[in-house]
Amino acid sequence: MPAQPSPDQRRELAEFVRAQRERLKPAALGLPVAARRRTPGLRREEVAQLCGLSVTWYTWLEQGRDMSLSPPALARLAAALRLGRAERAYLFALAGKRDPDADHAESDVVPPALLRCVETIGAPAYILDRGWTARAWNRKAARLFAGWLDGAHGRNLLRYIFLNPAARPLIRDYEARARRVVAEFRADVSTHLGEPAIRTLVDDLRRESRDFARFWEEHGVLGREGGERTFNHPRDGLLRFEQATFNLASQPDLKLTILVPAERRRTGR
């Protein structure tokens, strides 16, 4: 559950909302423009009316009081203040609430510039969406993960690991890695487990893979910390990489993973 906003967050929220109110022009919103206004931008009463909220509620918000802030009320406020995407996300983050419209955004659409970036990376690289389905990858990733990125099992990484027979001989120390993948996935989708797509994915894997069902019932939770990844590739032999995973600032539901070739261990003479 999101944490309650701290006093500092409430103070920042109050100042942020006030600043957004003061930058709006009444005429742009179809409001009458008085000859002289004592405050810049809109009045508190006008914003409250646009939101369909009480003046008292809005006044307390700008005063930084410890008060109830429901997601629907914040969504109406964001619309009334004409907040952009980043501003809206900031509003909800300060309030310690989840944006009810966040799940409907096109968060799995990879921008063209990012696609070109992935293609130019000189190591296996791929982008996963919230459900761990590949949305972009380069040629080196396609060569490494034969049977995953060619369309099998919908390009979902979990379905590949647990349902594709080619994954077991490819991934060294398969059971330990597969168990860790399940724990990482559980941590990654902790706030999305009730979504139909995630629920269907988990239910299908539990039904079709004994290993996945066993690991899922262990309720392990681990962060994606990277580290060494080793493979027994059918054409290229033993391959060792260091994994690095990044969340994208503009689309946090997308994750970029890069497998950097590990340095060769030096052997003594």
C-alpha positions in Angstrom: 0.0 0.0 0.0 1.3 3.5 -0.7 2.7 5.3 2.3 0.9 8.3 3.9 2.5 11.6 2.8 4.9 13.0 5.3 4.6 16.6 6.6 7.3 17.6 4.1 5.4 15.9 1.3 2.1 17.6 2.3 3.9 21.0 2.3 5.4 20.4 -1.1 2.0 19.2 -2.4 0.4 22.4 -1.1 3.0 24.6 -2.7 2.8 22.6 -6.0 -1.0 22.8 -6.3 -0.9 26.6 -5.4 1.7 27.2 -8.1 -0.3 25.3 -10.7 -3.4 27.3 -9.8 -1.7 30.6 -10.0 -0.3 29.9 -13.5 -3.7 29.3 -15.1 -5.5 32.1 -16.9 -9.2 32.5 -16.3 -9.9 33.4 -19.9 -8.3 30.2 -21.2 -10.8 28.2 -19.1 -13.8 30.2 -20.1 -14.1 32.0 -16.8 -15.1 35.7 -16.6 -12.2 38.0 -16.2 -12.7 40.7 -13.6 -11.1 44.1 -14.1 -8.8 43.6 -11.1 -8.0 40.3 -9.4 -6.1 40.3 -6.1 -4.4 37.0 -6.9 -2.7 35.7 -10.0 -4.3 32.9 -11.9 -7.5 31.3 -10.6 -9.1 31.7 -7.2 -9.4 28.7 -4.8 -13.2 28.9 -5.2 -12.8 28.6 -9.0 -10.6 25.6 -8.8 -12.9 23.9 -6.3 -15.8 24.5 -8.6 -13.9 23.1 -11.7 -13.1 20.0 -9.6 -16.5 19.5 -8.2 -15.0 19.6 -4.7 -15.7 21.7 -1.7 -13.9 25.0 -1.2 -13.0 23.8 2.3 -11.3 20.6 1.0 -9.3 22.6 -1.5 -8.3 25.2 1.0 -7.1 22.6 3.4 -5.1 21.0 0.6 -3.3 24.3 -0.1 -2.7 24.7 3.6 -0.8 21.3 3.8 -3.2 19.8 6.3 -3.3 16.1 7.1 -6.5 15.2 5.3 -8.1 12.5 3.2 -7.0 12.5 -0.5 -8.8 10.0 -2.6 -7.5 9.0 -6.1 -10.8 10.2 -7.8 -10.5 13.6 -6.2 -6.9 13.9 -7.2 -7.8 12.9 -10.7 -10.4 15.7 -10.9 -7.9 18.1 -9.5 -5.3 17.1 -12.1 -7.8 17.7 -14.9 -8.9 21.0 -13.5 -5.3 22.3 -13.2 -4.5 21.0 -16.8 -1.6 19.0 -15.5 0.7 17.3 -18.0 1.8 13.7 -17.6 4.8 14.3 -15.5 2.9 16.9 -13.3 0.1 14.5 -12.8 2.5 11.7 -11.8 4.1 14.1 -9.4 0.8 15.1 -7.8 -0.1 11.5 -7.1 3.4 10.6 -5.8 3.3 13.5 -3.3 -0.2 12.4 -2.2 1.0 8.8 -1.7 -1.8 7.5 -4.0 -1.9 5.4 -7.2 -3.3 7.2 -10.3 -6.4 5.3 -11.3 -5.7 6.1 -15.0 -2.1 4.8 -14.9 -3.1 1.3 -15.9 -4.8 2.6 -19.0 -1.8 4.5 -20.4 0.0 3.1 -23.4 2.9 2.1 -21.2 4.1 -0.8 -23.3 4.6 1.3 -26.5 8.3 1.7 -27.1 9.3 5.1 -28.6 11.0 4.9 -31.9 14.1 6.6 -30.6 14.4 3.9 -27.9 14.1 1.2 -30.5 17.0 2.6 -32.4 19.0 2.9 -29.1 18.5 -0.8 -28.3 19.5 -1.8 -31.9 22.8 0.0 -31.5 23.8 -1.5 -28.1 26.8 -3.8 -28.7 25.7 -6.5 -26.3 22.4 -8.5 -25.9 19.7 -6.1 -24.9 16.0 -6.2 -24.7 13.0 -4.3 -23.2 10.3 -6.0 -21.1 6.9 -4.7 -20.3 5.0 -5.0 -17.0 4.1 -8.6 -17.7 7.7 -9.5 -18.8 6.9 -9.8 -22.5 9.6 -8.5 -24.8 8.7 -5.3 -26.6 12.1 -4.7 -28.3 15.4 -6.4 -28.6 18.6 -6.4 -30.8 20.2 -9.1 -32.9 22.6 -10.3 -30.2 19.7 -10.9 -27.9 17.8 -12.8 -30.6 20.9 -15.0 -31.2 21.4 -15.7 -27.5 17.8 -16.5 -26.6 16.8 -18.7 -29.6 13.2 -19.8 -29.1 12.1 -16.8 -27.1 12.4 -13.7 -29.3 11.2 -15.5 -32.5 7.6 -15.3 -31.4 7.4 -18.6 -29.4 5.1 -18.4 -26.4 4.2 -14.8 -27.2 7.7 -13.6 -26.4 7.0 -13.7 -22.7 10.1 -14.4 -20.7 8.4 -16.5 -18.1 6.6 -18.6 -20.6 9.9 -19.1 -22.4 11.9 -20.1 -19.3 9.2 -22.5 -18.0 7.5 -23.8 -21.1 10.1 -23.9 -23.8 12.3 -27.1 -23.6 15.2 -25.1 -25.2 15.5 -22.9 -22.1 16.6 -25.6 -19.6 19.9 -26.6 -21.4 20.7 -23.0 -22.3 20.5 -21.5 -18.8 23.3 -22.8 -16.5 22.2 -23.7 -13.0 18.7 -23.7 -14.3 16.7 -24.4 -11.1 18.4 -21.7 -9.1 18.0 -19.1 -11.8 14.4 -20.1 -12.5 13.5 -19.9 -8.8 15.1 -16.4 -8.6 13.3 -15.2 -11.7 9.9 -16.1 -10.1 10.9 -14.2 -6.9 11.9 -11.2 -9.0 8.7 -11.3 -11.0 6.6 -11.5 -7.8 8.3 -8.4 -6.4 8.0 -6.6 -9.8 4.3 -7.1 -10.2 3.3 -6.8 -6.5 0.9 -3.9 -7.1 -0.5 -5.5 -10.3 -1.4 -9.0 -9.2 -5.1 -8.3 -9.5 -4.9 -7.2 -13.1 -6.5 -9.8 -15.5 -3.5 -10.1 -17.8 -1.1 -10.7 -14.9 -3.5 -13.1 -13.2 -4.0 -15.1 -16.4 -0.2 -15.3 -16.9 0.4 -16.6 -13.4 -2.6 -19.1 -13.5 -1.5 -20.5 -16.9 2.1 -21.0 -15.7 1.0 -22.6 -12.5 -1.2 -25.0 -14.4 1.3 -25.8 -17.2 4.7 -25.8 -15.3 5.3 -27.8 -12.1 8.5 -25.9 -11.5 6.8 -22.5 -11.7 3.9 -23.7 -9.5 6.4 -24.9 -6.9 8.5 -21.7 -6.9 5.4 -19.5 -6.9 4.1 -21.3 -3.8 7.4 -20.5 -2.0 6.4 -16.8 -2.0 10.0 -15.7 -2.6 10.5 -11.9 -3.2 13.8 -10.6 -4.6 14.8 -7.4 -6.4 16.4 -7.4 -9.9 19.9 -6.9 -8.7 21.8 -8.0 -11.8 24.9 -10.0 -11.4 26.5 -12.8 -13.5 24.4 -14.8 -16.0 25.9 -17.8 -17.7 24.6 -19.8 -20.7 25.5 -23.0 -22.5 24.8 -21.8 -26.0 24.3 -24.5 -28.7 26.4 -22.6 -31.2 28.6 -20.2 -29.2 29.5 -22.5 -26.2 29.9 -21.2 -22.7 28.9 -17.5 -22.4 29.2 -15.3 -19.3 27.6 -11.9 -18.9 27.0 -9.3 -16.2 23.3 -8.2 -16.2 22.2 -4.6 -15.8 18.5 -3.7 -15.7 17.1 -0.1 -15.9 13.6 1.3 -15.5 12.8 3.9 -18.1 12.1 7.4 -16.6 9.4 8.2 -19.1 7.7 4.8 -19.0 8.4 3.1 -15.7 6.5 -0.1 -16.7 9.2 -0.8 -19.3 12.6 -2.3 -18.3 15.8 -2.3 -20.3 18.1 -5.2 -19.7 21.6 -5.3 -21.0 23.9 -8.4 -20.8 27.4 -7.1 -20.8 30.1 -9.7 -21.6 31.9 -10.6 -18.4 35.6 -10.0 -18.1 37.6 -13.2 -18.5 39.0 -14.6 -15.3 42.8 -14.5 -15.2 44.6 -17.7 -14.6 47.9 -18.0 -12.8 50.9 -19.5 -14.5 
